[in-house]
Amino acid sequence: MRKPAIDSGNGAVRRFIDAAREYTDVLEADESISHRELIRQVLPLPLSLYSAALELPDVEPEPDAPTEYEIDSKDQFYRGVIKKLGGELAYQKVFEPFDPDDWKVVVGTLADDLSDVYLAVKPGLLSLDDLSNASLATVWRWRFNFEIHWGRHAASAIHAIHSFLFGLGAQE
């Protein structure tokens, strides 16, 4: 039985798939470039992906939706991102800026942010039906997980990369 799908010709879904592929391709690439140049190349990618996620249609998954593919080597992928970046690249932030009772500074890492975004969107790309249709469940997961998890990582990555390239990190 064919699962309900959204034609990836749908502009919003197509833009998201394209942005997700570009994002994952860069993080998967085995190029030998400097850490700073990689970070410079990465900067527009979470911006594009975040913007595209905002446009994803609000859909409900089918009740018997299969689970998506799992990425088998999450730790290995994370370690690979650390190597490509030249370290975890830790930074400080306030996790929930609108909660006055929780303005503690926490530590995040660019490697974690980039990896979490990748690990949230890649399974959906792997599950695409003949590269032309995205299931309702896939689109729903992308949007839902953007709202509750990886969108925050993408926003944090954008802020951290900007500071790295143009703020105090630029002095390294």
C-alpha positions as CSV (number, residue, x, y, z in Angstrom):
1,M,0.0,0.0,0.0
2,R,1.4,3.4,-1.0
3,K,1.8,5.8,1.9
4,P,0.3,9.3,1.6
5,A,2.9,11.7,0.3
6,I,3.5,15.3,-0.6
7,D,4.9,15.8,-4.1
8,S,8.3,17.3,-3.6
9,G,7.3,19.6,-6.4
10,N,5.5,21.5,-3.6
11,G,7.7,24.6,-3.4
12,A,8.2,24.6,0.4
13,V,9.0,20.9,0.6
14,R,11.3,21.1,-2.4
15,R,13.2,24.1,-0.9
16,F,13.6,22.2,2.4
17,I,14.8,19.0,0.6
18,D,17.3,21.0,-1.4
19,A,18.5,22.9,1.7
20,A,18.8,19.7,3.7
21,R,20.7,17.9,0.9
22,E,23.2,20.8,0.6
23,Y,23.6,20.9,4.4
24,T,24.2,17.2,4.7
25,D,26.4,17.0,1.6
26,V,28.8,19.6,3.1
27,L,29.1,17.9,6.4
28,E,29.6,14.5,4.7
29,A,32.2,15.8,2.3
30,D,35.8,14.5,2.7
31,E,37.5,17.7,1.6
32,S,40.8,18.8,3.0
33,I,40.2,22.5,3.7
34,S,41.1,24.5,6.7
35,H,38.8,24.5,9.7
36,R,38.1,28.2,9.3
37,E,37.2,27.8,5.6
38,L,34.9,24.9,6.4
39,I,33.2,27.0,9.0
40,R,32.9,29.8,6.5
41,Q,31.3,27.4,4.0
42,V,28.9,26.1,6.6
43,L,27.6,29.5,7.8
44,P,24.8,30.0,5.2
45,L,23.6,26.3,5.4
46,P,21.8,26.4,8.7
47,L,20.3,29.7,7.7
48,S,18.9,28.2,4.5
49,L,17.7,25.1,6.3
50,Y,16.0,27.1,9.1
51,S,14.3,29.4,6.6
52,A,13.1,26.5,4.6
53,A,11.8,24.7,7.7
54,L,9.7,27.7,8.6
55,E,7.8,27.2,5.3
56,L,7.1,23.5,5.6
57,P,3.4,22.7,5.5
58,D,1.6,21.9,8.7
59,V,0.6,18.2,8.1
60,E,-0.4,15.3,10.3
61,P,1.4,12.0,9.8
62,E,-0.6,9.0,8.8
63,P,-1.6,6.8,11.8
64,D,0.5,3.8,10.8
65,A,3.5,5.8,9.6
66,P,6.7,3.7,9.6
67,T,9.7,4.9,11.6
68,E,12.4,6.6,9.6
69,Y,15.8,5.3,8.9
70,E,18.2,5.4,11.8
71,I,21.7,6.7,11.4
72,D,23.8,3.8,12.7
73,S,27.0,5.7,13.5
74,K,25.9,8.8,15.3
75,D,29.0,8.9,17.6
76,Q,31.3,8.3,14.6
77,F,29.6,11.1,12.7
78,Y,29.9,13.5,15.7
79,R,33.6,12.6,16.0
80,G,34.1,13.3,12.3
81,V,32.5,16.7,12.7
82,I,34.8,17.5,15.6
83,K,37.8,16.5,13.4
84,K,36.6,18.7,10.5
85,L,36.1,21.7,12.8
86,G,39.4,21.2,14.5
87,G,37.6,20.7,17.9
88,E,34.2,20.8,19.5
89,L,34.3,24.7,19.5
90,A,32.6,25.3,22.8
91,Y,30.7,28.6,23.4
92,Q,28.4,30.0,26.1
93,K,24.7,30.9,25.8
94,V,21.6,31.3,27.9
95,F,19.4,28.3,27.0
96,E,16.0,29.9,27.6
97,P,16.4,33.6,27.3
98,F,12.7,34.4,28.1
99,D,12.6,32.5,31.4
100,P,13.9,35.0,34.1
101,D,14.2,32.1,36.6
102,D,16.6,30.3,34.3
103,W,19.2,32.7,33.0
104,K,22.1,30.4,33.8
105,V,24.8,30.4,31.2
106,V,25.3,27.0,29.6
107,V,27.9,25.6,27.3
108,G,27.1,24.4,23.8
109,T,29.4,23.2,21.1
110,L,29.3,24.0,17.4
111,A,30.1,20.3,16.7
112,D,27.0,19.2,18.7
113,D,24.8,21.8,17.0
114,L,25.8,20.9,13.5
115,S,25.6,17.2,14.2
116,D,22.2,17.4,15.8
117,V,20.7,19.2,12.9
118,Y,22.3,16.7,10.5
119,L,21.0,13.7,12.5
120,A,17.5,15.3,12.6
121,V,17.1,15.9,8.8
122,K,19.2,13.1,7.2
123,P,16.8,10.2,8.1
124,G,14.0,12.0,6.3
125,L,16.2,12.4,3.2
126,L,17.0,8.7,3.3
127,S,13.3,7.8,3.5
128,L,12.3,9.8,0.4
129,D,10.2,7.8,-2.0
130,D,12.1,7.6,-5.3
131,L,13.5,11.1,-4.6
132,S,10.2,12.6,-5.7
133,N,7.8,12.3,-2.8
134,A,8.2,13.0,0.9
135,S,5.7,11.1,3.1
136,L,3.4,13.1,5.4
137,A,5.2,11.5,8.3
138,T,8.6,12.7,7.0
139,V,7.4,16.3,6.5
140,W,5.7,16.2,9.9
141,R,8.9,14.9,11.6
142,W,11.0,17.6,10.0
143,R,8.7,20.4,11.1
144,F,7.9,19.0,14.5
145,N,11.5,18.3,15.4
146,F,12.5,21.7,14.0
147,E,10.1,23.3,16.4
148,I,11.1,21.3,19.5
149,H,14.8,20.5,18.9
150,W,16.9,21.1,15.9
151,G,15.7,24.6,15.1
152,R,17.3,25.7,18.4
153,H,20.6,23.9,17.4
154,A,20.5,25.6,14.0
155,A,20.0,29.1,15.6
156,S,22.8,28.4,18.1
157,A,25.1,27.3,15.3
158,I,24.4,30.5,13.3
159,H,25.2,32.6,16.3
160,A,28.3,30.6,17.2
161,I,29.6,30.7,13.6
162,H,29.0,34.4,13.3
163,S,31.0,35.0,16.5
164,F,33.7,32.6,15.4
165,L,34.2,34.3,12.0
166,F,33.5,38.0,12.9
167,G,33.7,38.3,16.7
168,L,36.3,37.2,19.3
169,G,36.8,33.9,17.4
170,A,38.1,35.8,14.4
171,Q,41.2,36.7,16.5
172,E,42.3,33.0,16.6
